[in-house]
């Protein structure tokens, strides 16, 4: 606290007062210094709060990755998702996964899955442990059931769905406002890449990666 008071004492104050303790008292009373001076009790409270916050940051354990320790080398899609998980979780990357396959009822379905949203809201450990399959659902970014012809689309915290009559289905990243075009005949867009995954896990798999950039 004394260091805090000293930071508001000028060399001119010391020249005329010739007493550091007197100068500190004047600062604490609000008679000298730069702006309003907080009292020792409030200073101690703020210091304790700052120290508690610092300790909380130091003691905070990093969230365990859902794919950590999972052997998926023979599963191209799961390996691709494992490779991306950390970057998606920390916000450096947003990933959309297109999957076409049959659901548990044997119906052919396809959809675009926001990988980051699934990581946040589902137990993806079951996917990496192969106890559950990654299949599009009506709650995903975009979903289509080829048997019933049911179609849905939903925004997520990462993407906005855009149905463009000329360009087809588009997804706008909510962080940097860049648009991802999933038409295979078109470029996916700025900072985006399209990767077809050769795998037997599903009928068809395509991954769209977008490196996010903050708006200036």
DARA-V671605 format. One record per pair of residues at least 12 apart in sequence whose ideal C-beta (glycine too) atoms are under 10 Angstrom apart, sorted by the first residue. I is the first residue (numbers start at 0). J is the second residue. D is the distance in whole Angstrom. If there is no record, write none. Layout:
i->[I & I]
j->[J & J]
d->[D & D]
This chain:
i->[0 & 0 & 0 & 0 & 0 & 0 & 0 & 0 & 0 & 1 & 1 & 1 & 1 & 1 & 3 & 3 & 3 & 3 & 3 & 3 & 3 & 3 & 3 & 3 & 4 & 4 & 4 & 4 & 4 & 4 & 4 & 4 & 4 & 4 & 4 & 4 & 4 & 5 & 5 & 5 & 5 & 6 & 6 & 6 & 7 & 7 & 7 & 7 & 7 & 7 & 7 & 7 & 7 & 7 & 8 & 8 & 8 & 8 & 8 & 8 & 8 & 9 & 9 & 9 & 9 & 11 & 12 & 12 & 12 & 12 & 16 & 27 & 27 & 61 & 61 & 61 & 62 & 62 & 62 & 62 & 63 & 64 & 64 & 64 & 64 & 64 & 64 & 64 & 64 & 65 & 65 & 65 & 65 & 65 & 65 & 65 & 65 & 65 & 65 & 65 & 65 & 65 & 65 & 66 & 66 & 66 & 66 & 66 & 66 & 66 & 66 & 66 & 66 & 66 & 66 & 66 & 67 & 67 & 67 & 67 & 67 & 68 & 68 & 68 & 69 & 69 & 69 & 69 & 69 & 69 & 69 & 70 & 70 & 70 & 71 & 71 & 71 & 71 & 73 & 73 & 73 & 74 & 74 & 74 & 74 & 74 & 75 & 75 & 75 & 75 & 75 & 75 & 76 & 76 & 76 & 76 & 76 & 76 & 76 & 76 & 76 & 76 & 76 & 76 & 77 & 77 & 77 & 77 & 77 & 77 & 77 & 78 & 78 & 78 & 79 & 79 & 79 & 79 & 79 & 79 & 79 & 79 & 79 & 80 & 80 & 80 & 80 & 80 & 80 & 80 & 80 & 80 & 80 & 80 & 81 & 83 & 83 & 83 & 83 & 83 & 83 & 84 & 84 & 84 & 84 & 84 & 86 & 86 & 86 & 86 & 87 & 87 & 87 & 87 & 87 & 87 & 87 & 87 & 87 & 88 & 88 & 88 & 88 & 90 & 90 & 90 & 90 & 90 & 91 & 91 & 92 & 92 & 92 & 92 & 92 & 92 & 92 & 93 & 93 & 93 & 93 & 93 & 93 & 93 & 93 & 93 & 93 & 93 & 93 & 93 & 93 & 93 & 93 & 93 & 93 & 93 & 93 & 93 & 93 & 94 & 94 & 94 & 94 & 94 & 94 & 94 & 94 & 94 & 94 & 94 & 94 & 95 & 95 & 95 & 95 & 95 & 95 & 95 & 95 & 95 & 95 & 95 & 95 & 95 & 95 & 95 & 95 & 95 & 95 & 95 & 95 & 95 & 95 & 95 & 95 & 96 & 96 & 96 & 96 & 96 & 96 & 96 & 96 & 96 & 96 & 96 & 96 & 96 & 96 & 96 & 96 & 96 & 97 & 97 & 97 & 97 & 97 & 97 & 97 & 97 & 97 & 97 & 97 & 97 & 97 & 97 & 97 & 97 & 97 & 97 & 98 & 98 & 98 & 98 & 98 & 98 & 98 & 98 & 98 & 98 & 98 & 98 & 98 & 98 & 98 & 98 & 99 & 99 & 99 & 99 & 99 & 99 & 99 & 99 & 100 & 100 & 100 & 100 & 100 & 100 & 100 & 100 & 100 & 101 & 101 & 101 & 101 & 101 & 101 & 102 & 102 & 102 & 102 & 102 & 102 & 103 & 103 & 104 & 104 & 104 & 105 & 106 & 106 & 106 & 106 & 106 & 107 & 107 & 107 & 107 & 107 & 108 & 108 & 108 & 108 & 108 & 108 & 108 & 108 & 108 & 108 & 108 & 108 & 109 & 109 & 109 & 109 & 109 & 109 & 109 & 109 & 109 & 109 & 110 & 110 & 110 & 110 & 110 & 110 & 110 & 110 & 110 & 110 & 110 & 110 & 110 & 110 & 111 & 111 & 111 & 111 & 111 & 111 & 111 & 111 & 111 & 111 & 111 & 111 & 111 & 111 & 111 & 112 & 112 & 112 & 112 & 112 & 112 & 112 & 112 & 112 & 112 & 112 & 113 & 113 & 113 & 113 & 113 & 113 & 113 & 113 & 113 & 113 & 114 & 114 & 114 & 114 & 114 & 115 & 115 & 115 & 115 & 116 & 116 & 116 & 116 & 116 & 116 & 116 & 116 & 117 & 117 & 117 & 117 & 117 & 119 & 119 & 119 & 120 & 120 & 120 & 121 & 121 & 129 & 132 & 132 & 133 & 133 & 133 & 134 & 135 & 135 & 136 & 136 & 137 & 137 & 137 & 137 & 137 & 138 & 138 & 138 & 139 & 139 & 139 & 139 & 140 & 140 & 140 & 140 & 140 & 140 & 140 & 140 & 140 & 140 & 140 & 141 & 141 & 141 & 141 & 141 & 141 & 141 & 152 & 152 & 154 & 154 & 154 & 155 & 155 & 156 & 156 & 157 & 157 & 157 & 157 & 157 & 157 & 157 & 158 & 158 & 158 & 158 & 158 & 158 & 158 & 158 & 159 & 159 & 159 & 159 & 159 & 161 & 161 & 161 & 163 & 163 & 163 & 166 & 166 & 166 & 166 & 166 & 167 & 167 & 167 & 167 & 167 & 168 & 168 & 168 & 169 & 169 & 169 & 169 & 170 & 170 & 170 & 170 & 170 & 171 & 172 & 172 & 172 & 172 & 172 & 172 & 172 & 172 & 173 & 174 & 174 & 174 & 174 & 174 & 175 & 175 & 175 & 175 & 175 & 175 & 175 & 175 & 175 & 176 & 176 & 177 & 177 & 177 & 177 & 177 & 177 & 177 & 177 & 178 & 178 & 179 & 179 & 179 & 179 & 179 & 179 & 180 & 180 & 181 & 181 & 181 & 183 & 183 & 187 & 187 & 187 & 187 & 188 & 188 & 189 & 189 & 189 & 190 & 190 & 190 & 190 & 190 & 191 & 191 & 191 & 191 & 192 & 192 & 192 & 192 & 192 & 193 & 193 & 193 & 193 & 194 & 194 & 194]
j->[23 & 27 & 37 & 38 & 39 & 40 & 42 & 43 & 46 & 19 & 20 & 23 & 27 & 39 & 23 & 26 & 27 & 32 & 36 & 37 & 39 & 42 & 45 & 46 & 19 & 20 & 22 & 23 & 24 & 25 & 26 & 27 & 31 & 32 & 36 & 39 & 42 & 19 & 22 & 23 & 26 & 26 & 32 & 33 & 22 & 23 & 25 & 26 & 27 & 31 & 32 & 33 & 34 & 36 & 22 & 23 & 25 & 26 & 31 & 32 & 33 & 22 & 31 & 32 & 33 & 31 & 25 & 26 & 31 & 32 & 31 & 39 & 42 & 85 & 88 & 89 & 85 & 88 & 89 & 118 & 124 & 81 & 84 & 85 & 88 & 118 & 123 & 124 & 127 & 80 & 81 & 84 & 88 & 117 & 118 & 121 & 122 & 123 & 124 & 125 & 126 & 127 & 128 & 78 & 80 & 81 & 82 & 83 & 84 & 85 & 118 & 123 & 124 & 126 & 127 & 128 & 81 & 84 & 85 & 124 & 127 & 124 & 127 & 128 & 81 & 123 & 124 & 126 & 127 & 128 & 129 & 127 & 128 & 129 & 126 & 127 & 128 & 129 & 198 & 199 & 200 & 127 & 129 & 198 & 199 & 200 & 196 & 197 & 198 & 199 & 200 & 204 & 96 & 98 & 126 & 133 & 196 & 197 & 198 & 199 & 200 & 201 & 204 & 206 & 126 & 127 & 128 & 129 & 133 & 198 & 200 & 127 & 196 & 198 & 94 & 96 & 114 & 194 & 196 & 198 & 204 & 206 & 208 & 94 & 96 & 114 & 117 & 118 & 123 & 126 & 127 & 133 & 196 & 206 & 127 & 96 & 114 & 115 & 118 & 206 & 208 & 114 & 115 & 118 & 123 & 127 & 115 & 208 & 210 & 211 & 113 & 114 & 115 & 116 & 117 & 118 & 119 & 157 & 208 & 114 & 115 & 118 & 119 & 115 & 157 & 174 & 211 & 213 & 210 & 211 & 114 & 115 & 190 & 208 & 209 & 210 & 211 & 113 & 114 & 115 & 116 & 155 & 156 & 157 & 158 & 170 & 172 & 173 & 174 & 175 & 177 & 179 & 190 & 191 & 207 & 208 & 209 & 210 & 211 & 112 & 113 & 114 & 115 & 117 & 118 & 157 & 194 & 206 & 207 & 208 & 209 & 111 & 112 & 113 & 114 & 115 & 116 & 139 & 140 & 141 & 155 & 157 & 158 & 170 & 172 & 179 & 181 & 187 & 191 & 193 & 205 & 206 & 207 & 208 & 209 & 110 & 111 & 112 & 113 & 114 & 117 & 133 & 135 & 139 & 140 & 196 & 201 & 204 & 205 & 206 & 207 & 208 & 109 & 110 & 111 & 112 & 135 & 140 & 141 & 181 & 183 & 193 & 195 & 196 & 201 & 203 & 204 & 205 & 206 & 207 & 110 & 111 & 112 & 132 & 133 & 134 & 135 & 139 & 196 & 200 & 201 & 202 & 203 & 204 & 205 & 206 & 135 & 143 & 145 & 201 & 202 & 203 & 204 & 205 & 132 & 133 & 134 & 135 & 200 & 201 & 202 & 203 & 204 & 132 & 134 & 145 & 146 & 201 & 202 & 132 & 134 & 135 & 136 & 144 & 146 & 132 & 134 & 144 & 146 & 147 & 146 & 144 & 145 & 146 & 147 & 149 & 143 & 144 & 145 & 146 & 202 & 134 & 135 & 136 & 137 & 142 & 143 & 144 & 145 & 146 & 147 & 149 & 202 & 134 & 135 & 141 & 142 & 143 & 144 & 145 & 201 & 202 & 203 & 134 & 135 & 136 & 137 & 138 & 139 & 140 & 141 & 142 & 143 & 144 & 150 & 151 & 152 & 135 & 139 & 140 & 141 & 142 & 143 & 152 & 158 & 160 & 168 & 170 & 179 & 181 & 205 & 207 & 133 & 134 & 135 & 136 & 138 & 139 & 140 & 141 & 142 & 155 & 206 & 139 & 140 & 141 & 153 & 154 & 155 & 156 & 157 & 158 & 170 & 133 & 157 & 206 & 207 & 208 & 155 & 156 & 157 & 158 & 138 & 139 & 140 & 153 & 155 & 156 & 157 & 158 & 133 & 136 & 138 & 139 & 155 & 155 & 156 & 157 & 138 & 155 & 156 & 133 & 136 & 200 & 200 & 201 & 200 & 201 & 204 & 201 & 151 & 201 & 151 & 153 & 149 & 150 & 151 & 152 & 153 & 151 & 153 & 155 & 151 & 152 & 153 & 155 & 152 & 153 & 154 & 155 & 157 & 158 & 159 & 160 & 168 & 170 & 181 & 153 & 158 & 160 & 162 & 168 & 170 & 181 & 168 & 170 & 170 & 171 & 173 & 170 & 173 & 173 & 174 & 170 & 171 & 172 & 173 & 174 & 209 & 211 & 170 & 171 & 172 & 173 & 174 & 178 & 179 & 209 & 171 & 172 & 173 & 176 & 178 & 178 & 179 & 180 & 178 & 180 & 182 & 178 & 180 & 181 & 182 & 185 & 180 & 181 & 182 & 184 & 185 & 180 & 181 & 182 & 181 & 182 & 185 & 188 & 187 & 188 & 191 & 207 & 209 & 188 & 188 & 189 & 190 & 191 & 209 & 210 & 211 & 212 & 211 & 209 & 211 & 212 & 213 & 214 & 189 & 190 & 209 & 210 & 211 & 212 & 213 & 214 & 215 & 212 & 214 & 189 & 190 & 191 & 209 & 210 & 211 & 212 & 214 & 191 & 209 & 191 & 192 & 193 & 207 & 208 & 209 & 193 & 207 & 193 & 205 & 207 & 195 & 205 & 205 & 207 & 208 & 209 & 207 & 209 & 209 & 210 & 212 & 208 & 209 & 210 & 211 & 212 & 207 & 208 & 209 & 210 & 206 & 207 & 208 & 209 & 210 & 205 & 206 & 207 & 208 & 206 & 207 & 208]
d->[9 & 9 & 9 & 9 & 5 & 10 & 5 & 7 & 8 & 9 & 9 & 7 & 10 & 10 & 10 & 9 & 10 & 10 & 9 & 8 & 9 & 6 & 10 & 9 & 9 & 10 & 8 & 4 & 9 & 9 & 5 & 6 & 10 & 8 & 8 & 9 & 9 & 8 & 8 & 7 & 8 & 9 & 9 & 9 & 9 & 9 & 10 & 5 & 9 & 7 & 3 & 5 & 8 & 7 & 5 & 7 & 9 & 6 & 7 & 7 & 10 & 9 & 8 & 9 & 9 & 10 & 8 & 8 & 6 & 9 & 9 & 7 & 10 & 10 & 10 & 10 & 10 & 7 & 10 & 10 & 9 & 8 & 5 & 6 & 7 & 9 & 9 & 9 & 9 & 9 & 9 & 7 & 9 & 10 & 7 & 9 & 8 & 4 & 5 & 9 & 7 & 6 & 9 & 9 & 7 & 4 & 9 & 9 & 5 & 9 & 10 & 8 & 8 & 9 & 5 & 10 & 9 & 9 & 9 & 9 & 9 & 10 & 9 & 10 & 7 & 10 & 8 & 9 & 4 & 6 & 9 & 9 & 10 & 10 & 10 & 6 & 9 & 8 & 10 & 10 & 10 & 9 & 7 & 7 & 9 & 6 & 5 & 6 & 4 & 8 & 7 & 8 & 8 & 8 & 10 & 7 & 5 & 10 & 5 & 10 & 5 & 7 & 5 & 8 & 7 & 6 & 10 & 8 & 8 & 9 & 7 & 10 & 9 & 9 & 9 & 9 & 10 & 7 & 6 & 9 & 8 & 6 & 10 & 8 & 7 & 7 & 9 & 9 & 8 & 8 & 8 & 8 & 10 & 8 & 7 & 10 & 7 & 9 & 10 & 8 & 7 & 8 & 9 & 7 & 8 & 9 & 10 & 9 & 9 & 10 & 10 & 6 & 5 & 10 & 10 & 6 & 10 & 9 & 9 & 10 & 7 & 6 & 8 & 8 & 9 & 8 & 6 & 10 & 7 & 7 & 9 & 8 & 10 & 6 & 7 & 6 & 7 & 8 & 8 & 6 & 10 & 10 & 10 & 5 & 7 & 9 & 6 & 9 & 7 & 9 & 10 & 9 & 10 & 9 & 9 & 8 & 5 & 8 & 6 & 9 & 8 & 4 & 7 & 10 & 10 & 9 & 10 & 6 & 7 & 5 & 7 & 5 & 7 & 6 & 7 & 9 & 10 & 10 & 7 & 9 & 10 & 9 & 7 & 6 & 10 & 7 & 7 & 10 & 9 & 10 & 9 & 7 & 4 & 8 & 8 & 9 & 7 & 4 & 8 & 5 & 8 & 7 & 9 & 9 & 10 & 9 & 10 & 7 & 8 & 6 & 8 & 10 & 7 & 7 & 5 & 8 & 8 & 10 & 9 & 7 & 10 & 9 & 9 & 10 & 10 & 7 & 7 & 4 & 8 & 7 & 6 & 8 & 7 & 9 & 7 & 7 & 5 & 9 & 9 & 9 & 5 & 8 & 7 & 6 & 8 & 10 & 8 & 9 & 9 & 7 & 5 & 4 & 8 & 9 & 8 & 9 & 6 & 8 & 8 & 4 & 5 & 8 & 9 & 10 & 8 & 10 & 9 & 9 & 8 & 9 & 6 & 8 & 9 & 8 & 9 & 9 & 8 & 9 & 8 & 10 & 8 & 6 & 7 & 4 & 7 & 10 & 9 & 8 & 4 & 6 & 8 & 7 & 5 & 8 & 9 & 7 & 7 & 5 & 7 & 8 & 9 & 9 & 10 & 10 & 6 & 9 & 8 & 5 & 9 & 7 & 10 & 8 & 8 & 8 & 3 & 7 & 8 & 10 & 5 & 7 & 6 & 4 & 7 & 9 & 10 & 9 & 9 & 7 & 6 & 4 & 4 & 8 & 10 & 9 & 9 & 9 & 8 & 7 & 9 & 7 & 9 & 8 & 7 & 9 & 6 & 8 & 10 & 5 & 7 & 9 & 9 & 9 & 10 & 7 & 5 & 10 & 9 & 9 & 4 & 8 & 5 & 6 & 9 & 9 & 9 & 8 & 10 & 9 & 8 & 8 & 5 & 9 & 9 & 8 & 8 & 10 & 4 & 6 & 6 & 8 & 8 & 9 & 10 & 8 & 9 & 9 & 8 & 10 & 9 & 9 & 10 & 10 & 10 & 10 & 8 & 8 & 8 & 8 & 9 & 8 & 10 & 10 & 9 & 10 & 7 & 9 & 5 & 10 & 8 & 8 & 6 & 9 & 8 & 9 & 7 & 8 & 7 & 6 & 8 & 6 & 9 & 6 & 9 & 6 & 9 & 7 & 10 & 8 & 10 & 6 & 9 & 6 & 8 & 9 & 8 & 10 & 9 & 9 & 8 & 9 & 8 & 7 & 10 & 9 & 10 & 7 & 6 & 7 & 9 & 9 & 5 & 6 & 6 & 6 & 9 & 10 & 8 & 9 & 4 & 8 & 6 & 9 & 9 & 7 & 10 & 10 & 9 & 9 & 10 & 9 & 6 & 10 & 7 & 7 & 8 & 8 & 5 & 10 & 9 & 8 & 6 & 8 & 7 & 9 & 10 & 9 & 10 & 9 & 10 & 8 & 9 & 10 & 9 & 10 & 9 & 9 & 6 & 10 & 6 & 9 & 10 & 9 & 5 & 8 & 7 & 8 & 9 & 8 & 8 & 9 & 5 & 4 & 6 & 6 & 10 & 9 & 6 & 5 & 6 & 7 & 7 & 9 & 8 & 7 & 10 & 9 & 10 & 5 & 10 & 9 & 6 & 9 & 6 & 9 & 9 & 8 & 8 & 6 & 9 & 8 & 10 & 6 & 9 & 8 & 9 & 8 & 9 & 9 & 8 & 9 & 6 & 5 & 8 & 6 & 6 & 7 & 5 & 8 & 8 & 7 & 5 & 8 & 9 & 6 & 8 & 6 & 8 & 5 & 8 & 7]
